Amino acid sequence: MAGFHEVRFPLRVALGTSGGPVRRTDIVSLSNGRENRNRRWQDARRRYDAGSGVRSVDDLYAVLAFFEARAGQFYGFRFRDPVDHKSCEPGGAVSAMDQFLGTADGTTAKFEIVKRYADAGGETVRRIDKPATGTVTVAVAGSPVPATDYTVDYTAGTIIFKPGKVPLTGTVRAGFEFDVPVRFDTDRIDIDLGQFDAGRIPSIPLVEIKP
């Protein structure tokens, strides 16, 4: 991913963030009262506002320094979504059986890391481009795979089985933690020092970027 720094937005500030997935749907109301709906985006694009996470001058300075190091909107970075950052539910423990990645055929060595959101009505598959370093575990046909059998590209979100270790049959599954690739959605940071030994930044808009 060009123009991207593999660093994470300050975690203590991210924990106070608001925001989530955004989709774009065109809806045309017909004369008979029905609707035509068109999904313009195949995937959601996440937006956040980290302004509410700034609770002290130290937090304020951390964001200011991070903003300057990224040159405003110019460089992307990692952001830890406080609600959705695991292959499982927020309160669960990551397991190598969490997410289905594909089916082994003895030839395919590379598998993209994905997360599936599904219920009885449908499913959305989300590509995970920025898994957290050291968190990926893999299982094939229900059995854990030794970490020595594969490598993980933590900057692109892929698992690659080593020569001689490509699985022949069975489902390939994985568990992981992950970050969202984002950038600042502004080139301006407004600082408010209205209270002694405290500070706030009313708005710190962040927007997800795609590879």
C-alpha positions, 0 to 999 in steps of 0.5 A: 500500500503506497503512502502508508506508515506501518504504525498504529494510532495511539491506542489510549485515544482510539478507545474513546472513538466513535464511528463504524462502517459506512455504505452507499446505496442508491434508492429510487422510489417508484410511482407504485410505492416500491423501490429500486435499490442499487449497492454502489459500494461492494464493501463498506468504508469505515469512518471514525472520529477520535476527538472524544478520546482526547482526555488530557494534554498528554493525549492531545500532544500524542495526537498532534505529534502523530498528525505531524508525523503523518503529514496530515492526510498524506500518509495512511496508518493503522487504527485499532477499532475498539469494537471490531478488531478480532476474528471473533466477537470482542469478548471472545478468545481468538482461535485458529478456527474462527474464519474460513479462508478457503479450501486446500487443493494441494496447489494453492499456497496463498490465502487472503485473510478475511472476516465473514459477517453472516446470519441466516439472511446473508453474508458479507466477506471483508478482506483484512489487509492489516492483521496485527503482528504475531496474532495470526494462527492457522488450522487446516481440516480442523487441526492447528498448523505449526507456525513454521509451515507458513509465513504471514504478510502482515502488511498485505493480509495474506498467509503463504504456505511454505514449499512442501507444506501446502495443504492437500485437502480440507478447509483452511481457517485462521484466527487473528487480531487486526487494524484498519488502514486509515488516514486523517480526513483533514489537514487541520487539527484544532486544539482547545486548551480551555481548561487547566492541565487538560485539552481537547480536539473537538474532531479528529476525522479518520477514513478507511483507505483501500489498497 
